[in-house]
Amino acid sequence: MNTKILALALVIAPAGAALAQGGSNFATVDADGNGQISMKEMEAAYKNIMVADFVRIDTNEDYLIDEGEYMQALEQNIIDQNGTVTSGGQSN
């Protein structure tokens, strides 16, 4: 397959279709592309997220998740790339 066509398809693919498959990556979860993930965006990507999970991920307490916080949550197994909130070594 032509890589230019593939790259273009990846760029123009609607975020909603990607979200339907689960969390995936920061850019996918950040549906509005503003560089921050709101609780509403997290709920769309992570069906089992609770407010307490969001607060745990939002380490700077600005009520938004930036890419660094998102990556840290992945590394700590609080969330996974399949759209699931996990225990991250703590009980929920």
N, C-alpha and C positions, 0 to 999 in steps of 0.2 A: 504494500500500500504506500502511496506517495506520502512522505512524512510531512510535506507542507499541508496537504489536505487534512491529515490527522491532527496536526497542530492547530489548524484553524477550527476544526470541529471541537477540539478541547476548549478553545477560547470562547466559542460562541454557545457552547452547551448550556442550557438553562440550569441555574443553581438548584432549582426545585427538584429536578430529576436526580441530581446527585444527592440531595438531602434525603430523598426517599429511600436511598440505599443505606443511610446511616451517617454517622459523624464525618468520617474521612479526614480531610485536612483543614487547616485553618481557613484558607481561602474559600473552601466549600461551605463551611459553617458560617463564615462572615458573609451572609447572603447579600447584604447591601453594599459590601465592598468598602466600608469606611475604616477598616483596619482595627475594628473592635467588635467583639461579640456580645450581644445583649442577651438577657435571660430568654427573650422570645426566640432569638436565633438558636440558642442552645436547646430550647424545648423542641424546636423543629428538627434538630439533628439528633438529639439524645432524648428519646421518648421517656426514659425512666429517670431523668434528672429531677432533683428536688432542690429547693431553695438552699438548703444546707450544703449540697454539693457545689452549687454555683458559688456560694460564699467561700468555701474551701479553695476553689480554683482562683477566685478573685483576690489574690494576695495583697494588692495595693488598695483594696477596699474602695474602688471608684465605681462600683456597680457595673463594670464592663470588663471583659476578658480580652487582654491584648495577646499578641502572638507568643510572647515569652511565657505568659501565664498558661496559655493553652499547651505549649510544648512541655512545660514543667508538669502539667497535669497528665500528659501522655507518659512522660518518663516515670512519674510516680504511680502509674497505673490507676489513677483516679478515673480516667476515661480511656477508652480504646478507640481505634480507628474504624470500628464496626458499628458505631452509634450506641455504645453501651457505657453507662456509668458503672464503674467497678468499685470495690471497697477500698482500693489503694492501701491495703494493709490496716485499714480501720473498719470497724463495723458501722453500717448505716442503719 
